[in-house]
Amino acid sequence: MIDVFAAGHYNVRMEETQVHSFIGMEVVEPKRGPIRSAGVLYAVLLLLVVGVIVAGNVLSANWSVPRVFVQLTLYVLLLAIGWYVYRYFLTSFRYTLTDRVFAVERVVGKKERADVGMHLSDIVKIVPAEQLDGTEGKRKNLSARPRKDSVAIVIRARSGGRVFIVSPSEEFLGKMMTQWKIARK
């Protein structure tokens, strides 16, 4: 039997780690528009690629437009549409709240990336995103919903203020406001 309180080589370097109490987690997905499933979305993107190829062939054959210009323009347009679909149809956010930390992770398919983790004591204010006047600091949009359905979290940082736009549910926002008020004390 090992006595954990006795000084010895096995527990001299034991370090205590802070344990955060888990309060809640929520995944916020973008509202689905006319395209409701990922399969239909991919089919539409595939049709766009075929449409770009056909449009390029028609423009260069009928109007003698150089194929290089047509292809470059249409592929840049296709790239912009692909980025828009990626950002506004496929990206969801996971909000995690503990008693001291609020964390946001970006989720696209099976890939997860931690975007930000902030101590609740660093938060200066939480307001609806539409009420921002632009003087708070650098902004980062971590919301899958429109600005009218989002809130802005303003934190103090070494290099000035930072603003994170998030879109939690009313219940989750209530929990976060309660924990924030406790952390400020």
N, C-alpha and C positions, 0 to 999 in steps of 0.2 A: 504494500500500500504506500502511495506517495503522499507526503504531507505538502500540500500546495502552499502553505504559509511559511514553511521553513525555507531559509535561504539555501539555494543550491544552484547547480549549473543549469537545471532544466527550467527554472522560472525567473532567473535574474533579468532576462531581457524581455519579459512579457510586457507588452504595451497595451494600454487600455484604448479601445476604440469607441467613439461615440456611436450610440445606437439611436437612429431616428425612428420615431413611431410613424408607421404608415397611416395616412388619413384617407387617401383615395386616389384612384386612377381613372382616366377617361380617355377614350379615343374619339377624336372628332374627325369625321370624314366630310368631304365636300358634298353639298346637296347635288343629287343626280338630276340632270336636266333631261332632255329628250333621249339621250343615250344612257340607258339604265344599267347595262352590264359591260364588263370589260371585254367580252367577246365581240359585242356589237361595236364597241369603240375601236378595237383592233381592225375589224372589217372595214369601218369607215376610213381609218388611216390607210389601209391597203388600197381602197378605192381612190383615195386622194393621190397616192403615189402613181397608180395607173393613169389617173386623170392628168397628172403633171406630164407624164411621158407622152400621152396622146396630144395634149395641148402644145407641147414643144414640137412635136412632129407636124401638126397642122399649121402652126405659125411659121415654121421654117419652110414648109413645102408651098403653102399658098401665098404668103406675103414676102418671101425671100428674106426673112429676118435671119441673120446669122445664128446658127444653132447654139453657139457658145453663149451668146447673150441671153437667149431664151432659156436655156437650161440653167444657167447661173441664177437668173432672176426667179424662176419657178422653184428651184431647189432651196433658195434662201427663204422664199415664202413657205415652202413645206417645212423647213426647219423651224420657222417661227410658229407655225401651227402646231408642230410636234411639241415644242417647248410649252406652249399655252396649254395643250392637253395634259402634258406631264404635270405642270404646276397646279392647274385648277380642276383636273378630273381624277388624277391618280394619287396625289399626295395627301396623306392624312397625318394628323399630329396626335401624339400621346402625351397627355398632361399627367404628371405624377406629383402628388402633394404629400409631404411629411410634416412633422411638427415644426421643422426649421427650414425646409428647402422646398422650392417649387422648381420642377424640371420639365423641359419640353424636348421630345424626341420626334424627329421627322420619320415617317414610315411610308415607304413606297414599295408595294409588293411585299417581299420577304426581307427587304433591306431596311435596317433601322440605323439612324444616325442621331446621336445626341446633339442637340442644337444649343441649349443653354440650361444651366442650373444656377439658380439664384437663391441666396439666403433671404428669407422673409424679412429679416431685420434691415436689409439693404433697400427694400421697396419704399419709395417716397410717397407715391400715390397710385391709386387704381381708379381710372375714370373710363367712361365710354369713349371709344376710339374717335368718334365724331367730334368730341370736345377738345381735341388737341389743337394747339395753335402753332406748332412747329418750332417752338423755342426750347423744348425739353431736351433735345439731344438727338443722337443718331437713332434711326428707327430700324427695326427688323420685323418683318411680317411673318408671324408663326401661326397664322390663322387659316383655316380652310373655309371660312365663311365670309360673307360680305362685311365691309367695315361697319355697317349699321348694326350688325349682330355681334360685334367684337368689343373687347375692352382693351385699354392700353395700360400696361404696367410700366411705371417710370421708376427706374432704380438709380441710385447714385453709384458712380464708378470713379476710378482714379482720373480718367481722362474726360470727366464731365458726365452728364446724364446719358442714360440709354433708355430707349423706349421699345418695349416688346408688345406687339399687337397679337392677342390671343383670343380664342372664341370658345371658352368653356360653357357648359350648361349653367343654368341658374343655380341648381343645387350645388354643383362643384364650386361655382363662384362664391356662394354663401360660405362654404367650408373654408375656402381660401381667405376670404375677408376675416373670418373668425380667427384663423391661425395667424394672420398678419397682425391683427390687433393685439393678440397675445404676445407675439414676437417683438412688437414695438415697446412693450413695457419693460 
